[in-house]
Amino acid sequence: MPITAGYTADGVANTFWSPNYDSARGSIDMADSQAWIAYDFGKVKTVSNITINEVGAVGNKVTSFKLQYDNNGTWTDMFTGTSIPGTAINVTPIQTQKVRFFITGAQTNNPQIAEVVIR
């Protein structure tokens, strides 16, 4: 069964997305700027906090990431971190239709993201 980004928004803790788990795409290197998931709400909404949950072995954890929003066609940083806290990340409220979770570093090429909740 392919592991898709949609699993990060399905409310099921034991499903996950990994940027390196798609056999059709091949190996994803964290340095090649392809380890990201974008969420399109279909309309503009206020975003003020985001919760990200990881799964998997201790050695597969994210070591750096960005949360970005679509600002008239340009991805703009709203938060950068060095580990996934597992609790809500509060950001300055912004109005946007799209948010992107961008993994910029990990212990291996196989971090696993279980859920992303955007409020």
Secondary structure, DSSP 8 states (H G I E B T S, - for coil): ----GGGGGSS-TT--B-TT--TTT----GGGT--EEEEEEEEEEEEEEEEEEEES-GGG-EEEEEEEEEETTEEEEEEEESS--SS-EEEEEEEEEEEEEEEEEESSS--EEEEEEE-
